[in-house]
């Protein structure tokens, strides 16, 4: 008896081939903006440009008025001056040239340069640190020192010379010194006695008679 239906086929032919899997999608990359910002430091750590320094409750701003005072850049810290010494600014240059004669005169009068390390407020701390023993020169003037007793003696000599000069000027102008009576210059006046002869009365009468 014949079998009905489709003939039998091997299992390898009847089984469906396995379905191929799609490739896995690539891993998502972070956005470029995030990568660029992640390399920069946090803005919270950086100081804000609009932030202002804190002002103390008590402020000493007297240094802002130092240049407006009478001394200006030639101000000296008197507390740093040695006892028994006097200071004076001496000319170093004149008309753009070194004044050798003035410097030699200062040396004869026992003046010596003041070192920078003593007054860094004048030349600056950096300049004083670079050359602590150098001279202090501001606008062509050098700060010099010598013992005070020499300066006092020199002041007395200048005072005497000034008084003598004024006294001689007063004498030449015939002026009166203070506290004295005014000078009156005597002037001699010459007197002339002229005698005029009076006319004779008899001669006058005779002249009249002849005219008649």
C-alpha positions in Angstrom: 0.0 0.0 0.0 1.3 3.2 -1.0 2.0 6.0 1.6 0.4 9.4 1.0 1.8 12.8 1.8 5.0 14.6 1.0 8.1 12.5 0.9 10.3 12.7 4.0 13.4 15.0 3.7 16.5 15.0 5.8 16.5 17.1 9.0 19.4 19.4 7.7 17.3 20.5 4.8 14.1 21.1 6.7 15.7 23.2 9.6 15.7 27.0 9.0 19.2 28.7 9.1 19.8 30.7 12.3 19.1 34.5 11.9 22.1 36.8 11.9 22.3 39.3 14.8 22.8 43.0 13.9 26.1 44.6 15.0 26.1 46.4 18.4 25.9 50.2 18.1 29.1 52.0 19.1 29.4 53.5 22.6 28.0 57.0 22.8 30.8 59.7 23.1 30.3 62.6 25.6 29.5 65.9 24.0 32.4 68.1 23.0 31.2 70.9 25.2 31.3 68.7 28.3 34.8 67.5 27.4 36.2 71.0 27.0 34.6 72.2 30.2 35.8 69.2 32.2 39.5 70.0 31.4 39.1 73.5 32.8 39.3 74.1 36.6 36.2 74.8 38.4 35.1 78.5 38.2 34.2 78.4 41.8 37.9 78.1 42.7 38.9 81.2 40.6 38.4 84.7 42.2 35.7 86.7 40.7 36.7 89.8 38.8 33.9 91.8 40.3 35.0 90.9 43.9 36.6 93.8 45.7 39.2 93.5 48.5 37.9 93.8 52.0 38.5 97.2 53.6 39.6 97.2 57.2 37.5 99.1 59.7 40.4 101.4 60.6 42.4 102.7 57.6 45.7 104.7 57.7 45.9 106.4 54.3 48.3 109.2 55.4 50.8 107.9 52.8 48.6 109.3 50.0 49.2 112.8 51.2 53.0 112.5 51.7 53.9 113.9 48.2 51.5 116.8 48.7 53.4 118.1 51.8 56.0 120.7 51.8 58.9 118.3 51.7 57.6 116.2 48.8 60.2 113.5 47.7 62.8 115.1 50.0 61.0 114.1 53.2 63.2 112.3 55.8 62.2 110.0 58.6 63.7 111.9 61.5 63.5 108.8 63.8 66.2 107.1 61.6 68.7 109.9 62.0 71.6 109.1 64.3 72.0 111.2 67.4 74.3 114.2 67.1 74.2 114.2 63.3 72.7 116.8 60.9 71.4 116.2 57.4 71.5 118.4 54.3 70.8 118.0 50.6 73.8 118.8 48.4 73.9 119.5 44.7 75.5 116.7 42.6 74.8 117.8 39.1 74.3 121.2 37.5 72.8 121.8 34.0 73.1 118.0 33.4 76.8 117.9 34.3 78.5 116.6 37.4 79.3 119.5 39.8 82.8 118.4 40.9 83.6 121.7 42.7 80.5 121.5 44.9 81.3 117.9 45.9 84.9 118.9 46.8 83.6 121.8 48.9 81.3 119.4 50.7 84.1 117.0 51.5 86.2 119.9 52.9 83.3 120.8 55.2 83.2 117.2 56.5 80.0 116.2 54.7 79.6 112.4 53.9 76.8 110.6 51.9 74.0 109.0 53.8 73.6 105.2 52.9 70.5 103.9 51.3 69.9 101.3 53.9 69.1 103.9 56.5 66.3 105.5 54.5 64.6 102.9 52.2 61.5 105.1 52.2 63.3 107.6 49.9 64.9 105.3 47.3 62.7 102.2 47.7 63.3 98.9 49.4 64.5 97.1 46.3 67.1 99.8 45.6 68.2 99.8 49.2 68.6 96.0 49.2 70.6 96.0 45.9 73.1 98.7 47.1 72.7 99.3 50.8 75.9 101.4 51.1 75.1 103.6 48.1 74.4 107.3 48.2 70.8 108.7 48.2 70.3 110.9 45.2 67.0 112.5 44.3 66.6 114.9 41.3 70.3 115.7 41.3 70.6 116.3 45.0 72.5 114.0 47.4 71.6 113.5 51.1 74.7 114.1 53.2 75.4 114.2 56.9 78.0 115.5 59.4 78.2 116.1 63.2 75.7 118.7 64.5 78.3 120.8 66.3 80.1 121.5 63.0 76.8 122.6 61.5 76.0 124.8 64.5 79.3 126.5 64.2 78.9 127.1 60.5 75.4 128.6 61.1 76.9 131.0 63.6 79.6 132.1 61.1 77.0 132.7 58.4 74.8 134.7 60.9 77.8 137.0 61.8 78.6 137.6 58.1 75.0 138.4 57.3 74.8 141.0 60.1 78.0 142.6 59.0 76.8 142.8 55.4 73.5 144.5 56.5 75.4 146.9 58.8 77.7 148.0 56.0 74.7 148.5 53.7 73.0 150.6 56.3 76.1 152.8 56.6 76.3 153.3 52.9 72.6 154.3 52.7 72.8 156.6 55.8 69.9 154.7 57.3 69.1 154.5 61.0 69.4 151.2 62.7 66.4 149.9 64.6 66.1 151.6 68.1 68.0 154.7 67.2 67.0 158.3 66.3 66.8 159.2 62.7 69.9 160.6 61.1 69.6 164.2 60.0 72.3 165.3 57.6 73.3 168.9 58.4 73.2 171.2 55.5 75.2 174.5 55.6 73.4 177.5 54.2 75.5 180.5 53.1 74.2 184.0 53.9 75.2 187.0 51.9 75.0 190.5 53.4 74.5 193.1 50.7 74.7 196.7 51.7 72.8 199.1 49.5 73.7 202.8 49.8 70.8 205.1 50.6 70.4 208.2 48.5 71.5 211.6 50.0 68.5 213.9 50.7 70.5 217.1 50.0 71.6 215.8 46.6 68.1 214.8 45.7 66.8 218.3 46.6 69.4 220.1 44.6 68.7 217.9 41.6 65.0 218.8 41.8 65.7 222.5 42.0 67.8 222.5 38.9 65.0 220.8 37.0 62.6 223.6 38.0 
